[in-house]
Amino acid sequence: MIQQERFCSLPDYPFSRLRNLLDKVKPLGETLDFSIGEPKHSVPSFVAGEIVKHTNQLNNYPANFGSKKLLEAISLWLASRYSINPPSPDTDLMALNGSREGIFNATLALCNKNIDAVKPVILIPNPFYQCYLAAALAADAEPVFVPAMPSNSFLPDFSKISKKTLNRTSILMMCSPSNPQGAVADLNYWKSLLNLAELYGFKIFSDEVYSEIYRGIKPIGILQASAKLFHDPEKSLSFNSLSKRSNLPGLRSGFVCGGQRSIKSIKKLRSYGGAPLPIPVQEVSILAWSDEKHVEKNRKLYRKKYELADSVFKHFEGYNSPNAGFFLWLRVGNGEKLTYSLWKNHGVRCLPGAYLTNQKKNTKNFNDPGFDFIRIALVNSVEKTMVGLKKVAESLQAHPEKEI
Ligand SMILES: Cc1ncc(COP(=O)(O)O)c(C=O)c1O
């Protein structure tokens, strides 16, 4: 019998593909990295002291689901951020080591089982945060990709999915504000997703890690939409973290909030195989969720960079000025070719859009929603961002779309 590893169909991770593309090339001049979505603004001032203050508690096993104090801080934050009733720290919330492991493990806990050899479906936007695919495969589900195109303001149109597929759907992954396009779902959009979820009995995993990085109106989240529209709380799960909000991706601290039954199932799995947050991390997280000043400061820096991007690219046809998040999703012709030439000729490292999509090239009429794009992470200082964006614009001007 031929044996196959469970994850053999996973493509190489985008950054390893990027290394394969670029690492053999010696770039010209000083290098600037816009490829990884790793916040580079400063760590909040209260972090170091709080970690040190609690190091003597490292000889304790931490609470599996987060301490009561941490869950209370998160509950208060959610209530104030989304004008909802505070979720119960005991039943509606759980701390996570960042949202990535949370989304992955919650998928294992909540995805339906294969019944009569019919695989459950997990709906995934395309392009997408790569964890969603691995989670679907780990749960032995069929990932079904739904394109997020300029024609839909980069929000996937889930209403186009066939009834047959919706009947098999167990989880719908949604990311708002979205990585990579910075698209934000409004109440009407949430309404149609929540209606679908109730009609077909699936859950929505709402990845909201970019919720605090926005330029205009505060993005609404799934908990707020669900409460406003009186939907069944068991259909909605919100994932968030301190990684982008507080520039703390290295802390590994996030949470999931959802219906009591969903959270109970995730907690059950976590009791067996989860890694709880170290106590000093939980203590810092309490301070971070309770403070908005550092978040506002952070947001202001990103807003400056959106303005820079607008000033540099506003004359480029089809430029998508993001509403939120910290990426530019630029239409450039052949994204991989431009990435290569930007690195070789200008030392600017970005990510080809096609590395973030599912590319079923054998599908009839398949139109890769990432092929034409590059993703630029606006994570560097305002000064470095200015230099890098100008180089991208020069390169685009020198090589208009058809020649790239
Ligand atoms: C869309 C999206 N979701 C989730 C994550 C994971 O973030 P973390 O695990 O640090 O919370 C990222 C990180 O880049 C992301 O871009």
PDBQT file of the ligand as one rigid body, heavy atoms in Angstrom, charges set to zero:
ROOT
HETATM    1  C1  LIG A 501      -4.719  37.270   9.083  1.00  0.00    +0.000 C 
HETATM    2  C2  LIG A 501      -3.861  36.805  10.199  1.00  0.00    +0.000 A 
HETATM    3  N1  LIG A 501      -4.412  36.031  11.130  1.00  0.00    +0.000 NA
HETATM    4  C3  LIG A 501      -3.699  35.561  12.169  1.00  0.00    +0.000 A 
HETATM    5  C4  LIG A 501      -2.356  35.870  12.300  1.00  0.00    +0.000 A 
HETATM    6  C5  LIG A 501      -1.596  35.280  13.435  1.00  0.00    +0.000 C 
HETATM    7  O1  LIG A 501      -1.267  36.203  14.395  1.00  0.00    +0.000 OA
HETATM    8  P1  LIG A 501      -0.901  35.811  15.865  1.00  0.00    +0.000 P 
HETATM    9  O2  LIG A 501      -0.802  34.320  15.944  1.00  0.00    +0.000 OA
HETATM   10  O3  LIG A 501       0.394  36.463  16.115  1.00  0.00    +0.000 OA
HETATM   11  O4  LIG A 501      -2.025  36.314  16.707  1.00  0.00    +0.000 OA
HETATM   12  C6  LIG A 501      -1.726  36.674  11.348  1.00  0.00    +0.000 A 
HETATM   13  C7  LIG A 501      -0.303  36.974  11.448  1.00  0.00    +0.000 C 
HETATM   14  O5  LIG A 501       0.349  37.509  10.610  1.00  0.00    +0.000 OA
HETATM   15  C8  LIG A 501      -2.517  37.163  10.263  1.00  0.00    +0.000 A 
HETATM   16  O6  LIG A 501      -1.999  37.944   9.311  1.00  0.00    +0.000 OA
ENDROOT
TORSDOF 0
